[in-house]
Amino acid sequence: MADLLNAPALYLYPLLAGLLLGILQIVLYFVGAGNFDHGGGEGAFDHFLDATHLGELFDWLNFGRVPFSILMMLLSVTFGMVGIMLWQIFPVLPVWSFAIGAVPAAVMVTKITAGWIAHLLPQDETYVVNHDRLVGRRGIVSLGPLDDGPPGSIRVRDEYGELHTLRARPADAGMKIEKGAEVVVVEAAEGPGRVWLVMPFEEGE
C-alpha cells in the first residue's frame, strides 16, 4: 500500500479518480439516481466529439451503448494501474515513458470491457430504448461520410435523453452525407445486421 501511495502522480491520480467514479456510480445506482450522464451540456459535448477525432474513438469504445462515466472510469483505472505496474518493474526509466504502454493498454481494455458491459446493462426503458422508436429522430453523423460503401455511424438521442450510436447509410442510392451533418432516421435497412437508413435534415421538415 505504501508503494502505491508513493507512485507517480501521473498514474496515481487517474487510478484514484477512476475508483472514486466507479464507487459514485454504484452508490447512485443503488439509491435510485441511475447513471449521471443525463443533464445539460449534452449538445455541446456531442458537437465537440463531432468536431474532433475523439468522436470516432468514443464510437469505437461503445459510447452510446455504455454510459460515458463508465468509459472514463475504465480508461482512468486501467491507465493508472498499467502505469504504476511499469513504474515498479522499470523504476530507472523516466515516469512519462510508461504512458507509451499505459495509453494503448487502457484503450484496449476499455474497448473489450465496455463491449461486455453493453451486453449486461439492464434492458429497461430508462436506459435502453427499442431502436425502432428512434425512427423519425434527428442525429449527427459521427463516422462518415455516409455513402453507398460500408455503413458509417450516427449518434441519436432518444426521448429520455440517452445517446445511441447506430450504424447508418443514406436512404437514397448515390447520396453522400458528410461527417457532422444533421440527419433524420428513416427506417431500418433490409438485410443482415442492424443498419439504419437516414436522410439529411432540413429545417421545415
C-alpha positions as CSV (number, residue, x, y, z in Angstrom):
1,M,0.0,0.0,0.0
2,A,2.9,2.3,0.8
3,D,4.4,1.7,-2.6
4,L,1.1,2.5,-4.2
5,L,0.8,5.9,-2.4
6,N,4.4,6.7,-3.5
7,A,3.6,6.0,-7.1
8,P,4.0,8.9,-9.6
9,A,1.0,11.3,-9.6
10,L,0.7,10.9,-13.4
11,Y,-0.7,7.4,-12.8
12,L,-1.8,7.5,-9.1
13,Y,-4.3,10.3,-9.6
14,P,-6.2,8.8,-12.6
15,L,-6.3,5.5,-10.7
16,L,-7.9,7.1,-7.6
17,A,-10.2,9.2,-9.7
18,G,-11.4,6.2,-11.7
19,L,-12.0,4.2,-8.5
20,L,-14.0,7.1,-6.9
21,L,-16.0,7.5,-10.1
22,G,-16.8,3.8,-10.0
23,I,-17.9,4.0,-6.3
24,L,-20.0,7.0,-7.0
25,Q,-21.7,5.3,-10.0
26,I,-22.5,2.2,-7.8
27,V,-23.9,4.5,-5.0
28,L,-26.1,6.4,-7.4
29,Y,-27.4,3.2,-8.9
30,F,-28.5,1.7,-5.6
31,V,-30.1,5.0,-4.3
32,G,-32.1,5.1,-7.5
33,A,-30.5,8.1,-9.2
34,G,-29.4,5.9,-12.1
35,N,-26.4,6.9,-14.2
36,F,-25.3,10.6,-14.2
37,D,-24.8,11.0,-17.9
38,H,-28.1,13.0,-18.2
39,G,-28.3,16.7,-17.9
40,G,-27.3,19.9,-19.5
41,G,-24.4,20.4,-21.9
42,E,-25.2,17.2,-23.9
43,G,-25.4,19.2,-27.1
44,A,-22.1,20.9,-26.6
45,F,-20.4,17.6,-25.8
46,D,-21.9,15.9,-28.9
47,H,-20.7,18.7,-31.1
48,F,-17.2,18.7,-29.5
49,L,-17.0,14.9,-30.3
50,D,-18.2,15.5,-33.9
51,A,-15.6,18.2,-34.4
52,T,-12.7,16.0,-33.4
53,H,-11.4,12.5,-34.0
54,L,-12.4,11.8,-30.4
55,G,-15.9,11.1,-31.7
56,E,-14.6,8.2,-33.8
57,L,-12.6,6.9,-30.8
58,F,-15.6,7.0,-28.4
59,D,-17.9,5.4,-31.0
60,W,-15.3,2.6,-31.3
61,L,-15.3,2.3,-27.4
62,N,-19.1,1.7,-27.4
63,F,-20.0,5.2,-26.4
64,G,-23.8,5.4,-26.7
65,R,-24.2,1.7,-25.6
66,V,-22.3,2.2,-22.3
67,P,-22.6,5.3,-20.1
68,F,-19.8,7.9,-20.6
69,S,-19.0,7.8,-16.8
70,I,-18.2,4.0,-17.1
71,L,-15.9,4.6,-20.1
72,M,-14.0,7.3,-18.2
73,M,-13.7,5.0,-15.1
74,L,-12.3,2.2,-17.2
75,L,-9.8,4.4,-19.0
76,S,-8.6,6.1,-15.8
77,V,-8.3,2.9,-13.7
78,T,-6.5,0.9,-16.5
79,F,-4.2,3.8,-17.4
80,G,-3.2,4.3,-13.7
81,M,-2.8,0.6,-13.0
82,V,-0.6,-0.2,-16.0
83,G,1.5,3.0,-15.5
84,I,2.1,2.0,-11.8
85,M,3.0,-1.6,-12.8
86,L,5.5,-0.4,-15.4
87,W,7.0,2.0,-12.9
88,Q,7.5,-0.8,-10.4
89,I,9.1,-3.1,-13.0
90,F,11.3,-0.5,-14.6
91,P,12.0,2.1,-11.9
92,V,15.0,3.6,-13.7
93,L,13.0,4.8,-16.7
94,P,11.5,8.3,-16.8
95,V,8.0,8.4,-15.5
96,W,6.5,9.8,-18.7
97,S,7.8,6.9,-20.7
98,F,5.3,4.5,-19.1
99,A,2.4,6.3,-20.7
100,I,3.6,4.8,-24.0
101,G,2.4,1.4,-22.8
102,A,-0.4,2.6,-20.4
103,V,-2.4,4.5,-23.1
104,P,-2.9,1.7,-25.6
105,A,-3.5,-0.7,-22.8
106,A,-6.2,1.5,-21.3
107,V,-7.9,1.9,-24.7
108,M,-7.9,-1.8,-25.5
109,V,-9.1,-2.9,-22.0
110,T,-11.8,-0.3,-22.1
111,K,-12.9,-1.4,-25.6
112,I,-13.2,-5.1,-24.5
113,T,-14.7,-4.4,-21.1
114,A,-17.2,-1.9,-22.5
115,G,-18.4,-4.5,-25.0
116,W,-19.1,-6.9,-22.2
117,I,-20.9,-4.3,-20.1
118,A,-23.1,-3.3,-23.1
119,H,-24.5,-6.8,-23.1
120,L,-25.0,-6.8,-19.3
121,L,-26.8,-3.5,-18.8
122,P,-30.4,-3.7,-17.6
123,Q,-32.7,-3.6,-20.6
124,D,-35.2,-1.3,-19.1
125,E,-36.7,1.8,-20.8
126,T,-34.9,4.3,-18.6
127,Y,-31.6,3.5,-20.3
128,V,-32.2,1.3,-23.3
129,V,-35.0,2.1,-25.7
130,N,-36.3,0.0,-28.6
131,H,-34.3,1.3,-31.5
132,D,-37.5,1.2,-33.7
133,R,-38.6,4.1,-31.6
134,L,-35.7,6.1,-32.9
135,V,-37.3,6.4,-36.4
136,G,-38.0,10.0,-37.1
137,R,-35.5,11.3,-34.6
138,R,-32.6,13.6,-35.6
139,G,-29.0,12.7,-35.2
140,I,-25.4,13.7,-36.1
141,V,-23.1,11.7,-38.4
142,S,-20.2,10.7,-36.2
143,L,-18.3,8.4,-38.5
144,G,-18.6,9.2,-42.2
145,P,-19.1,10.3,-44.8
146,L,-22.2,8.1,-45.3
147,D,-22.5,6.8,-48.9
148,D,-23.0,3.6,-50.8
149,G,-19.9,2.0,-49.2
150,P,-19.7,0.4,-45.8
151,P,-22.1,1.9,-43.2
152,G,-20.9,4.8,-41.1
153,S,-22.2,5.8,-37.7
154,I,-24.7,8.4,-36.3
155,R,-25.5,9.5,-32.8
156,V,-29.1,9.9,-31.9
157,R,-30.8,10.8,-28.6
158,D,-34.0,9.1,-27.5
159,E,-36.9,10.6,-25.7
160,Y,-35.1,10.0,-22.4
161,G,-32.1,12.0,-23.4
162,E,-29.9,8.8,-23.7
163,L,-27.4,8.7,-26.6
164,H,-27.4,5.8,-29.1
165,T,-24.8,5.1,-31.7
166,L,-26.3,3.5,-34.8
167,R,-24.7,2.1,-38.0
168,A,-26.2,4.0,-40.9
169,R,-26.2,4.7,-44.6
170,P,-28.2,7.1,-46.8
171,A,-31.7,6.2,-47.7
172,D,-31.2,7.2,-51.4
173,A,-28.6,5.4,-53.5
174,G,-25.8,7.7,-54.7
175,M,-26.3,10.2,-51.9
176,K,-23.3,11.3,-49.8
177,I,-23.7,12.8,-46.3
178,E,-20.6,14.3,-44.7
179,K,-19.4,13.7,-41.1
180,G,-21.0,16.3,-38.7
181,A,-24.2,16.7,-40.8
182,E,-27.6,16.5,-39.2
183,V,-29.8,13.6,-40.3
184,V,-33.2,12.0,-39.7
185,V,-33.6,8.3,-39.1
186,V,-36.0,7.0,-41.7
187,E,-36.1,3.2,-41.3
188,A,-34.1,0.0,-40.8
189,A,-32.3,-1.3,-43.9
190,E,-33.2,-4.7,-45.2
191,G,-30.6,-7.5,-44.9
192,P,-28.4,-8.8,-42.1
193,G,-27.0,-6.6,-39.4
194,R,-28.6,-3.6,-37.8
195,V,-28.2,-0.7,-40.3
196,W,-30.4,2.3,-40.4
197,L,-31.3,4.5,-43.4
198,V,-31.1,8.2,-42.9
199,M,-31.8,11.4,-44.8
200,P,-30.2,14.9,-44.4
201,F,-32.3,17.0,-42.0
202,E,-33.7,20.2,-43.5
203,E,-35.4,23.0,-41.5
204,G,-39.1,23.0,-42.0
205,E,-39.4,19.2,-42.3
